[in-house]
Amino acid sequence: MRKGWFIAGVISALLFAFVANTTDAQQPKQRAPGAVLTVPQTLTSSEEDRVLWERLFEITRRFEQNYHRKLTPKEIIEAMQRGLTSFDPHSSVMSAEAFRQMQEVTRGYFGGIGVEIRATAEGSLPRGILVIAPTEGSAGERAGLKAGDVIITIGSKSTATMKIEEVVGLLRGEVGQPVDFVVVRAGTQMPFRITREVIRPRHVRFELKPGGIGYIKISQFSETVPAQLKEAVASLVEQYKGPLAGFVFDFRDNPGGLLNVADEILDLVLDGTRYPSEDAAATVSLETRGARHVLMHARRGVDILKGAPLWVFVNGRSASASEIVAGVLKLHGRAIIVSPHDRTFGKGTVQTIIPLRVNGGAVRLTTSQYLIGSRGCERPVQGVGVTPDVRIMPERDDPPKRREELLERSIPSSDVDSTQCAHHFRVPEAHTALTDRMLEAMSVRRPLAQ
């Protein structure tokens, strides 16, 4: 990590030196005799590396000196950042504001007014930000915000051309501080002043279905989800006045979240006492620069479901951490996977967020590919996803439009060999036999051809 910081710092310093000492004339200014660019030794391990670094610096100088308009150091650095993050579709450089918003999302709470928003549709009037719904019990709901309201100004700024990230940044902020904005409702402008408060989005929702089926919807894997999951299970058992016939975890449209949260959820569902060895209990391994090691295992699992049948609903938009949990539960014989599509999204890479010391923000780097299953039985998720055991009819005609392997510069799937797998787990037949009863309780059905 320290070397990475150092390299980035040296590059920036050298580029600023180039920009500061060059002219915007059409022809490059000649360097004084004997003025030779020297690449720091720490950046090179061979003569070939030194030549490549010098080439990079020269290309940068040529752009600065000869481009049709004057380029600022900021433009040059940002262009280089975009180039460095073009190796795969998930690496990026995050501004300080984007980094702050990402931290709030994964932490599970933030200072805000409690409202779900999106940009208004193209061509619709008024232009602005549409209120989808205020969060139940939030300051926004208490103040009278309603679904369909259009936020047209925040403070003195119009939202007509704002990106959604900018609007979120203005509505969120320090708890206890007010935010002023104007909405249009049925053609009438209405001013609001709402004091920000702590907003804790519920990423876990639950409902007792007929026949004693406990339904739990998990929309995202944030830090608060494990505690919310335990609360949901306890509440469902209390409502039913006894052990449930089974549970449904719904990960449909779940984009993922934190890897450590996926680990905690697996520990709440898998029984650590059933594994004969550490290798059998392995759940997730990381493949990094050709090396492979076990990252997570289920030896400390407690199974708060008490062995009850479990079905996990996914679809073609279930991605990343939701694929980890669903895939592991399938391979470990703990859950039956149910989906309207032939597989999940297929995002099987891990991104590490590294804060930047200069001007804030962070880099989001793809650092590993994860593999699921017991040691020696590992399977990739990248580009292949998780396949269902049971297919159901889709709720609407909305096949997923994207898959991981179709993204530009998507990382190839691991070629891990699991032909010598020595650990095999299967869902009990008694659980499988209850599937149709569960589908009826969920008001879904299998395709006619199945």
N, C-alpha and C positions, 0 to 999 in steps of 0.2 A: 504493500500500500504506500509506504513512504517513497519508494522508487517512483511509483506512478505519480505522486504529487510532484516530485522533483522534476520529472520529465515534462509534465504539463507546464510547470513554472518556467523552465528553461525555454520551451517553445514560445510561450507568450512573451517572455522578455526579449528573445531574439527577434520575433516578429515586430514588436513595438520599436525595437532598435532600427530595423529595416525601414519601417514606415517613417520614423522620425528623421532619418538621414537620407531620404530620397526626394526627388522632385516630381511634380506632376506634368512635366514636359513630355512631349510625344516620344522623344528619344531618351534612352536611359542615360543618366549621368555617369560618367566614367569614374571608376574608383581610383583613388590615388595609387601610384605605383607602390606595390608591396602590401596594399590593403587586402588581405585575404581572410575570407570567412573561416573561422575555426569552429568546428563542431565539438561541443564538450565531450570529453572521453567517456563520460558516464552514459551517453546516448548510443555509443557504438561498441560492438563486440567484434567487428571485422572491418576490413577495408571496404567491402561491399556495402555494409551498413552506413559507413561514413559518407560514401558517394550518394546513397539514397537520401540521407538527411540533407546533404548539401543541395541536391536536386529540388527537394521540397522547399527549402528556403529560397532558392533562385526563382522557382515558379511563383512563389508568393511575391517576391520583389517585382517580377515582370508585371504581374497584375496591378500592383500598386503604382508602378511607374507608367504603364502603357495602356491601361484600360481607357475606354472612350470618355469616362468621367472620373473624377477623383473619388477614390475609395477611402473610407475612413478606417482606422484600425479596428473599430467595432465591427464593421461590415466584413472585414477580412477574417477576423477571429471567428465570427458567427458562421461564415461560410465553411471554415475549416471544421468547426464543430459539427455542422451538418454532414460533412464528408466522413468524419470519424464515426458518426452514428448511423451510417448507411450500410454497415456490415450485415445487419439483420433488422427485421421490422419492429423489434421491441426495445432496442437501445436508443437512448435519447439524452439530450441535455435539457434539464428542467430549470426554468427561471425560479427566482426566490419565491414568487407568488404561487407558481405551480407546485413547487416542493411543499410549501406550507399547506396548500389544499390537499395534496396527497397524504400528508401526515395526518390531517384531520379525518380524512376518510378512513384510513386504516386504524386510527386510534379509536374511532367509534363515537366521538362526540366533538362538538365545536361550539363556538359562540355565534349565534345567528337568530333568525326570526322564525324558522320552522316552516319552510315552504318548498314544494317541489316545482321546478320550473323547466322550461325549454324555450328555444327561440320560436317566434311565430312562423307560420308556414309562409313560403315564398309567395309574394303577391298579395298577402292578406293585409287588411288594415284594421286597426292601426298597427304600424310596425313597432316591435318591442319584444318584451319577454312575457310569454304566456305562463300564467299560474295554473299548473296541473291540479294541485290540491295543497292546502295547508296541512301541516302535520297535526295529527289529532292531539289536542291538549296544548298546543304550542302558543307562543305569543302571537304568531300570525293568525291563528284561528280565533283567538280571543279578541283580536283587534278587528275581526270581521272580513279578512281576506277570503275570497271565494274562488273556486275553480272557474276558469274562463276570464278572470281579470287579466288585463295586459299592463305590465309595468312599462311606462313610457319614459320616465326619468327617475334617476336616483341622485339625490342632492340636486346639483345644477346640471348634471350630465344626461344627455339623451341616450337611451338604450337602443335606438333604431339600428345602429351599425355595430353594436358591441358584440363581442364573442361571449359565449355563455360563461367562460372562465372569468372574464372581467366582471360580469354581473355578480357571480358568486363571491368574488373577492370584495365587492362593495357591500353586499348584503351581510356577509359574515364579518366578524371582528371581535373587539373586546366586549366581554360580557358586562352588561350594565350601561353600555353606551347606546344612544339612540341612532336610528337610521331613518332618514326622510326620503320618501319616494311618492310618485303619483301613479295611479292606475286608471285605466279606462274601463268602465263597466257599462254596457248597454249605451255607449255613446257619451257617457258622462264622466268627466275627470273627477277623481276622488283622491285627495291628499291623505297620506298616512305618515304617522311617526310611531315607530315601534322600537321598544328598547330590547336590545339583544339579550338573550339568555342562553344557558347551556342547552344545547340540542343533542339528544341521544337517539339517533335513528334506530328503530327496531328492525334489525336484520333477521330476526327470528319471529315468525308468526305461527300460531298453532290452532288446531281445531279438533274436536272430538267427532269423528265420523261414525256413521251407523255401524253396528256390530262390534264396537270396541276397537276401532282402528284409530290410532293417534296420528294425526297429520301434522307435520312440522315443515314449514317452508323456510329455507335459509337462502336469502337473496345475495349474500356476500360474506366473505370470511374476514371480518374485522376483529379487533382485539376483544370486543365485548361478547362475541358470539358463543364461546364455550359456556359462560355463565348463563346466558339467555337460553341455551339449549337445555341445561340442567333444570332451569326453572320451568321450561315448557314441559319436559318429561314429568316432573313432579306434579305440575298442575293437571296434566291429562290423567295421570293415575288417580289423583284425588277426585277429579270429576267423575271418573268411571267407577269409583269406589272399589278398586281392586286391579289386579293385573290385566293389561290390555291384550287383545287378541293379536295385535301386531302394530308396527309403526311404519309410517311412510315419511321418508326424508325427501323433500322436493328441492332439487338443485337446478330445475329448468331455468334457463337464462341467467344462471349464476356465473359471473365472469371470473370468479376466483377471489384472490386476496392474499393473506399472509400465510406463508408456508408453516410457520410455527403454530398457527391457529388450526390448520389442517391436521397437524400432529396431535394437538390437544383433543380435537373432535374424535380422531381415531382411538385415542386412549379412553374416551368415554363410551365407546361402542364395542371395542374388542376386549376379549377376556384374556389377560396376560397369563393366566394359569394353564391355558390349554396348549401352550407351545413347549415342545420337548427341548428346544435349544434356542440360542440367540439368533442363529442363522434362520431358523424357521420363523421366528418372530419379526424378522426384518420387514419393514413396510416400504420404505423409500430409500433409494441409493442415489448418489450424485455422480455424474460422469463429467469430470473437469480436465481438460487438456490431456485426454487419454487415460487418466487415472480414475479409478472407481472406488467409492467407499460407502458404507452404510451410514445414512444420516439419521434415520428414524426406525424405531422398533416398538413392538407392542407388549413388551414384557411387563410393563407397569399398567396395562389396560385394566379397567374396572367394570366395564359393561353396565352402564346405568339402566339399560333396557332389560336386564335380567334374562338374557337369552331369548327374548320375544322375537318372533319373525320380523324381518326388516326388508322393506323394499325401497330402493332409491330411484327416484324419477330424475331423468336427465333429458337433454335434447341437443340438437346440433349447435346450440349457443352456450352450452355448459363448457367452461374452459378452466384451464390452469388448476388452481387448488381444488375446485369442485371435481375435476377429473381425477386428481390424486385420491381424494377420499372415496369417490365412487369406485375407482379401479381397484384400490386396495381392499375395500370391503368385498368386492366381487372375487378377487383372487384368493382372499383368505376365507372364502366360504361363509361370510357373515351376512351378505345381502344379495337380493335379486335385483338386477338392474332393469329398469323399465323405461322405454323411450318411444316417441313417435318417429324418430329418425334412426338411420342405420349406425350412427356413431356420434360421439361428442366432437367438439371443435378440433381438438388435437394439439393444444399448446402445452408442450412438455419441456419448456425451458425455464430456468430460474433467473430472475433479474435482481441484482444487488444495487441498492441505492447508496451512493457514496457522496456525502455532503461536500460542497466546494467551499474553500476558505475565502476565496476572492469574490466579493459581491454576492455571496450567498448562492442559493440554488443547489443543484446536485446533478450528478450524472447517473443515469439508469443504465446499467451494463448487464448484458446477458453473460453470466459467468459459468453456468452449468446446464446440463440437461439431466432431468430426473428420470429415474427408472422405478417402477413399482413392483412389489412382490417380494417373496422370501429370497434370501441370498442363494444365488445359483438358479433362481427362477425369474430373474428380473425381466420385465417387459417395458418397452418404451411407450410413451404417450405421444411424443412429438410426431406430428404428421399422420398419426394413425388413430388417435383418440381411444375411447372406451366403447366397446360394442355392447348392446343390451342383450339380456336373456329373454326379455318379453317385449314384443312390439305392440304399440297401441295406436289407435287412430289419433291424428293430430287434432288439436282444438280448433285450428283454423288453417287455411291454406297458406302457410308461411314457411316453406322450406328454407333452411339457412342459406344465405347468399355467399357466405365466405367460409373457408376452411384454412387452417394454419398453413398447410403445404402449398396453398394457392397464393399466399401472400408473397410479395416481391422479396427476394433474398431470404426466404425462409430457411432455417437451419435444417439439414437433413436428419432423418431419424437415426437413432443409434443402431448399430449392427450387433448389439449384444446377443450372445448365444445362450439360450435357455433350454437347449435340448437335453441337458443332463440334470434337469430339475429333479430334486429329491423330496420336495415338500408339496403335497397336493391336498387342497381343502375343498370341501363341497358343502353347499347349503343342504341342511337336513330335508329329507323328502317331505316331512310333515309341514315344513314351511312352504315348500313349493306347492303343496296341495291346497294351500289357503289362498293362492294368488287370485283365482277368479272371484273369491269372496271379497278380497281387497279391491279389485277392479270395480266391482259392483258398488262398494261403499264409496269409491272415488268418482263414480258416475263416468267411467271411461270404458272403452271396449277395445278388443283386439280387432285388427283388420280382418275382413271376411275371409281372406285367403289363408290366414294363420290357423 
